[in-house]
Each structure stands twice: as C-alpha cells, then as structure tokens.
Amino acid sequence: HPLFPLLALIFEKCELATCTPREPGVAGGDVCSSESFNEDIAVFSKQVWSEVLSSSSWLMREEKKD
C-alpha cells in the first residue's frame, strides 16, 4: 500500500517514544513530538506528490507518441 512507508515510520517513532527515556533540554531528546510527526508527513506528501506529477507527465508524453 502506498502509505506503508509513512505508517512504518510513525509506528517506529511510537515505539521509540515508549522505550526511550527522554531528557528535557537535550537536542533530539523529543524524537516523537507532534512537530516531528508533522515534518514526516510533509516530507512524505511532497515525495508522493512529486512521484504522481512525474508519472502523469510520463503518461502525457506516451500519449503524444501514439
């Protein structure tokens, strides 16, 4: 499924959040913040959107050949 990579990343972060003690004030100490999840979703969305655009432009070029 196309969302599998994103879901796998979210589950991994959830696991880290429950297994890793976090220290306030340490850089990278809050790996699983809501801001971190938002960044992951934004990166994933941009990647998927760029793949959709490149696929559609490829299809348009193929249609013009015929």
Buried (B, 14 or more C-beta within 10 A) or exposed (E): EEEEEBEEBBEEBEEEBEEEEEEEEEEEEBEBEEEBBEEBEEEBEEEBEEEEEEEEEEEEEEEEEE
